[in-house]
Amino acid sequence: MSDRAKGIGCILASAFGFALMAMFVRLCDDFGAPISSFQKSFFRNVLALVIASGVFCAHHLHAETGNLKPKHWGLVLLRSVLGTIGIFANFYALSHIPIAEGQTLNKTAPFFTVIFAWMFLGERASLRQFGALGLAFAGVLLIVKPGFAGAAAFPLTMGLVGGLCAGAAYACVRQLGIWRVEGALIILFFSAFSCLASVPFMVCRFDPMTLGQVLSLLGAGLGAAIGQFGITAAYRYAAPRSIAVFDYANILFTAV
């Protein structure tokens, strides 16, 4: 298989994983009283953290993990901050608007990934590639028909913010992949950072959870782990301009 074909396969697996995550996050509110987006984020990331830690420890002697430089850590931190903000915004949107609309807005991420990779990584895209992504981006906005007014204005805005931050985070993942930074390390650091960022909000307000909610969030964590490993591997194999559009398969998986 070519690197592009591997990238497409990984990004399709990622799209399926994130669709599972969104479904379980939405189901969580059906098994008990609503809980905060920060609490959902914490339990969503715990399982991903455990899986990433296991994979990283299994490969801790790999040469790629021993060549981290200060600039690498800075970008790993930036990816974690952007990804965490994106999760908080996305989970808030999923809890307040229909799942299809929330995930569709979040899938503006591929468009933003290509834009940021073009602006900051110098990865040029052809007019045809920009045209395809631009058409998909316009389609996203038309599907949800966001008037950004009334009671749904803030959740819709948060959904779009989630897509923007995810796109910027994936551009960071692309650069880290070029630098050959271990994928499991990126996911481990991101998951740990997201868990820690959620703790202060949970201390201020912790919502009791039912067994169904705990199991739902563990399912969300499993889906998120599939999504994270898939997207990290995908942008290691190929540039966003050539594979990002396939991330829109997530909308089909979520609808199903």
Secondary structure as GFF3:
##gff-version 3
##sequence-region A 1 256
A	DSSP	alpha_helix	3	28	.	.	.	ID=ss1
A	DSSP	alpha_helix	37	58	.	.	.	ID=ss2
A	DSSP	three_ten_helix	63	66	.	.	.	ID=ss3
A	DSSP	alpha_helix	70	96	.	.	.	ID=ss4
A	DSSP	alpha_helix	99	106	.	.	.	ID=ss5
A	DSSP	alpha_helix	109	120	.	.	.	ID=ss6
A	DSSP	alpha_helix	127	144	.	.	.	ID=ss7
A	DSSP	three_ten_helix	150	152	.	.	.	ID=ss8
A	DSSP	alpha_helix	153	178	.	.	.	ID=ss9
A	DSSP	alpha_helix	183	204	.	.	.	ID=ss10
A	DSSP	alpha_helix	211	237	.	.	.	ID=ss11
A	DSSP	alpha_helix	240	243	.	.	.	ID=ss12
A	DSSP	three_ten_helix	244	248	.	.	.	ID=ss13
A	DSSP	alpha_helix	249	255	.	.	.	ID=ss14
###
